[in-house]
């Protein structure tokens, strides 16, 4: 199994980053249309993980994540428009259920697809104001979380954490105390290094999990749990250090950092925290 990104994958990452930067200020519908027109929804697992990292880096507000990693793995196809799925057995926190065109329901009798407008879905306020999470009332449901759904959340969290680190590094280079940039202090360097190591570890495990899905490797489920756990542990460390390096300014509405902090934490909470996936690896 090859772990090094090839030239085409590196080019894809650069292209996605440049494209997202260009469309970021446009209306959400325009951003969503751009992603669909470029064929990103049809990307294979590893390439999809690279795309999701860049969308996580930009705190993407579109239904891309739910459509390609929640709906598509359950139904084997892309939806007509946007989509999501209910596969946790309870339907309490369903990503984009309040605005999806199609919703896949995992029931004891199999997968059923319904129109979003025909399903009772009530949006639930969450810490990330740009994230759509809803409670779904759909009768009998079953549990069967797709591996790709876990990897998608992990990749998004990795992207958000990388953005937090970049913002923190920019801040400590500019902020001056005692006549020196605070980034020159050893304690600050240690925190930044810890953030970098945690992000690299989570990213490697996410790429490995995506590769196991692409090759239908029997280790895919364990790899997905490992990726989700590593991403959750990463966001906790990056959240703490990133906020400390900003001196709490990052959690004010005037600072961009708060959006990425919230997106990373939401990715950890959805479909089980790091501790839940650590326990799953023991079974």
Secondary structure as GFF3:
##gff-version 3
##sequence-region A 1 283
A	DSSP	alpha_helix	7	23	.	.	.	ID=ss1
A	DSSP	alpha_helix	28	37	.	.	.	ID=ss2
A	DSSP	three_ten_helix	40	42	.	.	.	ID=ss3
A	DSSP	alpha_helix	45	57	.	.	.	ID=ss4
A	DSSP	alpha_helix	64	66	.	.	.	ID=ss5
A	DSSP	pi_helix	67	71	.	.	.	ID=ss6
A	DSSP	alpha_helix	72	75	.	.	.	ID=ss7
A	DSSP	beta_strand	83	86	.	.	.	ID=ss8
A	DSSP	beta_strand	94	95	.	.	.	ID=ss9
A	DSSP	beta_strand	102	107	.	.	.	ID=ss10
A	DSSP	beta_strand	110	115	.	.	.	ID=ss11
A	DSSP	three_ten_helix	116	118	.	.	.	ID=ss12
A	DSSP	beta_strand	120	123	.	.	.	ID=ss13
A	DSSP	beta_strand	133	137	.	.	.	ID=ss14
A	DSSP	alpha_helix	147	174	.	.	.	ID=ss15
A	DSSP	beta_strand	176	177	.	.	.	ID=ss16
A	DSSP	beta_strand	180	181	.	.	.	ID=ss17
A	DSSP	three_ten_helix	182	184	.	.	.	ID=ss18
A	DSSP	alpha_helix	186	214	.	.	.	ID=ss19
A	DSSP	alpha_helix	220	245	.	.	.	ID=ss20
A	DSSP	three_ten_helix	249	251	.	.	.	ID=ss21
A	DSSP	alpha_helix	257	269	.	.	.	ID=ss22
A	DSSP	alpha_helix	274	282	.	.	.	ID=ss23
###
